[in-house]
Amino acid sequence: MPKQPPDASNAGWLERFMSGTKPVETAAPTFRPQTSPSQQKADERTRLVREMTDAATEKRLATTARLKAERLGKEAEDRAQAALEPPKKKRKPSTKD
């Protein structure tokens, strides 16, 4: 028989279950490994490259959004202009004998 999940009406079970537990301490770890100078340089380089990449991505997304807005505006103008022009008459197909 599968175990039924607890329903919201009996939510006190969780409080009773957790009553004997202690909170986890979130203090800083007692041991911090020292990074080598080459590792520090690599971390700094990684941080700088990530900043440059993020800046380039933001610039690209801004340009894309601007161009999309301009394109949608131009398409709306074109649709409005087409609605104002009278429709073109359809030609009858020519019959060749």
C-alpha positions as protocol buffer text, in pm:
chain_id: "A"
residue {
  index: 1
  type: MET
  ca { x: 0 y: 0 z: 0 }
}
residue {
  index: 2
  type: PRO
  ca { x: 156 y: 336 z: -103 }
}
residue {
  index: 3
  type: LYS
  ca { x: 220 y: 594 z: 165 }
}
residue {
  index: 4
  type: GLN
  ca { x: -24 y: 884 z: 154 }
}
residue {
  index: 5
  type: PRO
  ca { x: 125 y: 1235 z: 161 }
}
residue {
  index: 6
  type: PRO
  ca { x: 19 y: 1447 z: 459 }
}
residue {
  index: 7
  type: ASP
  ca { x: -266 y: 1683 z: 389 }
}
residue {
  index: 8
  type: ALA
  ca { x: -280 y: 2051 z: 483 }
}
residue {
  index: 9
  type: SER
  ca { x: -535 y: 1990 z: 758 }
}
residue {
  index: 10
  type: ASN
  ca { x: -279 y: 1787 z: 954 }
}
residue {
  index: 11
  type: ALA
  ca { x: 21 y: 2020 z: 915 }
}
residue {
  index: 12
  type: GLY
  ca { x: 111 y: 1991 z: 1284 }
}
residue {
  index: 13
  type: TRP
  ca { x: 294 y: 1664 z: 1217 }
}
residue {
  index: 14
  type: LEU
  ca { x: 590 y: 1857 z: 1075 }
}
residue {
  index: 15
  type: GLU
  ca { x: 619 y: 2073 z: 1385 }
}
residue {
  index: 16
  type: ARG
  ca { x: 608 y: 1764 z: 1606 }
}
residue {
  index: 17
  type: PHE
  ca { x: 862 y: 1590 z: 1384 }
}
residue {
  index: 18
  type: MET
  ca { x: 1106 y: 1884 z: 1389 }
}
residue {
  index: 19
  type: SER
  ca { x: 1062 y: 1970 z: 1757 }
}
residue {
  index: 20
  type: GLY
  ca { x: 1364 y: 1764 z: 1868 }
}
residue {
  index: 21
  type: THR
  ca { x: 1605 y: 1893 z: 1605 }
}
residue {
  index: 22
  type: LYS
  ca { x: 1859 y: 2171 z: 1638 }
}
residue {
  index: 23
  type: PRO
  ca { x: 1916 y: 2436 z: 1370 }
}
residue {
  index: 24
  type: VAL
  ca { x: 2218 y: 2395 z: 1147 }
}
residue {
  index: 25
  type: GLU
  ca { x: 2493 y: 2642 z: 1223 }
}
residue {
  index: 26
  type: THR
  ca { x: 2581 y: 2860 z: 927 }
}
residue {
  index: 27
  type: ALA
  ca { x: 2911 y: 2990 z: 1064 }
}
residue {
  index: 28
  type: ALA
  ca { x: 3215 y: 3016 z: 840 }
}
residue {
  index: 29
  type: PRO
  ca { x: 3410 y: 2694 z: 804 }
}
residue {
  index: 30
  type: THR
  ca { x: 3703 y: 2658 z: 1041 }
}
residue {
  index: 31
  type: PHE
  ca { x: 3939 y: 2549 z: 764 }
}
residue {
  index: 32
  type: ARG
  ca { x: 3993 y: 2760 z: 456 }
}
residue {
  index: 33
  type: PRO
  ca { x: 4250 y: 2633 z: 211 }
}
residue {
  index: 34
  type: GLN
  ca { x: 4501 y: 2891 z: 99 }
}
residue {
  index: 35
  type: THR
  ca { x: 4500 y: 2952 z: -272 }
}
residue {
  index: 36
  type: SER
  ca { x: 4828 y: 2971 z: -455 }
}
residue {
  index: 37
  type: PRO
  ca { x: 4930 y: 3294 z: -631 }
}
residue {
  index: 38
  type: SER
  ca { x: 4869 y: 3134 z: -969 }
}
residue {
  index: 39
  type: GLN
  ca { x: 4520 y: 3028 z: -856 }
}
residue {
  index: 40
  type: GLN
  ca { x: 4452 y: 3383 z: -733 }
}
residue {
  index: 41
  type: LYS
  ca { x: 4558 y: 3522 z: -1073 }
}
residue {
  index: 42
  type: ALA
  ca { x: 4338 y: 3270 z: -1252 }
}
residue {
  index: 43
  type: ASP
  ca { x: 4041 y: 3359 z: -1032 }
}
residue {
  index: 44
  type: GLU
  ca { x: 4094 y: 3731 z: -1095 }
}
residue {
  index: 45
  type: ARG
  ca { x: 4125 y: 3671 z: -1470 }
}
residue {
  index: 46
  type: THR
  ca { x: 3808 y: 3461 z: -1466 }
}
residue {
  index: 47
  type: ARG
  ca { x: 3621 y: 3736 z: -1280 }
}
residue {
  index: 48
  type: LEU
  ca { x: 3738 y: 4003 z: -1527 }
}
residue {
  index: 49
  type: VAL
  ca { x: 3650 y: 3794 z: -1832 }
}
residue {
  index: 50
  type: ARG
  ca { x: 3309 y: 3718 z: -1684 }
}
residue {
  index: 51
  type: GLU
  ca { x: 3248 y: 4092 z: -1628 }
}
residue {
  index: 52
  type: MET
  ca { x: 3348 y: 4170 z: -1988 }
}
residue {
  index: 53
  type: THR
  ca { x: 3130 y: 3890 z: -2122 }
}
residue {
  index: 54
  type: ASP
  ca { x: 2832 y: 4004 z: -1915 }
}
residue {
  index: 55
  type: ALA
  ca { x: 2878 y: 4364 z: -2035 }
}
residue {
  index: 56
  type: ALA
  ca { x: 2893 y: 4250 z: -2399 }
}
residue {
  index: 57
  type: THR
  ca { x: 2582 y: 4036 z: -2347 }
}
residue {
  index: 58
  type: GLU
  ca { x: 2388 y: 4328 z: -2198 }
}
residue {
  index: 59
  type: LYS
  ca { x: 2494 y: 4551 z: -2487 }
}
residue {
  index: 60
  type: ARG
  ca { x: 2390 y: 4288 z: -2742 }
}
residue {
  index: 61
  type: LEU
  ca { x: 2052 y: 4233 z: -2577 }
}
residue {
  index: 62
  type: ALA
  ca { x: 1989 y: 4609 z: -2563 }
}
residue {
  index: 63
  type: THR
  ca { x: 2073 y: 4643 z: -2933 }
}
residue {
  index: 64
  type: THR
  ca { x: 1852 y: 4348 z: -3020 }
}
residue {
  index: 65
  type: ALA
  ca { x: 1560 y: 4493 z: -2823 }
}
residue {
  index: 66
  type: ARG
  ca { x: 1604 y: 4834 z: -2989 }
}
residue {
  index: 67
  type: LEU
  ca { x: 1617 y: 4685 z: -3339 }
}
residue {
  index: 68
  type: LYS
  ca { x: 1314 y: 4466 z: -3270 }
}
residue {
  index: 69
  type: ALA
  ca { x: 1114 y: 4768 z: -3151 }
}
residue {
  index: 70
  type: GLU
  ca { x: 1213 y: 4960 z: -3465 }
}
residue {
  index: 71
  type: ARG
  ca { x: 1120 y: 4665 z: -3688 }
}
residue {
  index: 72
  type: LEU
  ca { x: 781 y: 4622 z: -3523 }
}
residue {
  index: 73
  type: GLY
  ca { x: 715 y: 4996 z: -3556 }
}
residue {
  index: 74
  type: LYS
  ca { x: 808 y: 4990 z: -3925 }
}
residue {
  index: 75
  type: GLU
  ca { x: 585 y: 4687 z: -3985 }
}
residue {
  index: 76
  type: ALA
  ca { x: 294 y: 4865 z: -3813 }
}
residue {
  index: 77
  type: GLU
  ca { x: 351 y: 5173 z: -4031 }
}
residue {
  index: 78
  type: ASP
  ca { x: 361 y: 4956 z: -4343 }
}
residue {
  index: 79
  type: ARG
  ca { x: 33 y: 4785 z: -4244 }
}
residue {
  index: 80
  type: ALA
  ca { x: -131 y: 5122 z: -4179 }
}
residue {
  index: 81
  type: GLN
  ca { x: -8 y: 5256 z: -4513 }
}
residue {
  index: 82
  type: ALA
  ca { x: -133 y: 4946 z: -4694 }
}
residue {
  index: 83
  type: ALA
  ca { x: -475 y: 4984 z: -4532 }
}
residue {
  index: 84
  type: LEU
  ca { x: -503 y: 5342 z: -4662 }
}
residue {
  index: 85
  type: GLU
  ca { x: -420 y: 5254 z: -5024 }
}
residue {
  index: 86
  type: PRO
  ca { x: -706 y: 5125 z: -5238 }
}
residue {
  index: 87
  type: PRO
  ca { x: -686 y: 4755 z: -5314 }
}
residue {
  index: 88
  type: LYS
  ca { x: -541 y: 4661 z: -5653 }
}
residue {
  index: 89
  type: LYS
  ca { x: -783 y: 4525 z: -5907 }
}
residue {
  index: 90
  type: LYS
  ca { x: -738 y: 4165 z: -5997 }
}
residue {
  index: 91
  type: ARG
  ca { x: -679 y: 4092 z: -6361 }
}
residue {
  index: 92
  type: LYS
  ca { x: -881 y: 3838 z: -6540 }
}
residue {
  index: 93
  type: PRO
  ca { x: -669 y: 3552 z: -6663 }
}
residue {
  index: 94
  type: SER
  ca { x: -606 y: 3570 z: -7033 }
}
residue {
  index: 95
  type: THR
  ca { x: -732 y: 3283 z: -7240 }
}
residue {
  index: 96
  type: LYS
  ca { x: -510 y: 3163 z: -7519 }
}
residue {
  index: 97
  type: ASP
  ca { x: -666 y: 2971 z: -7799 }
}
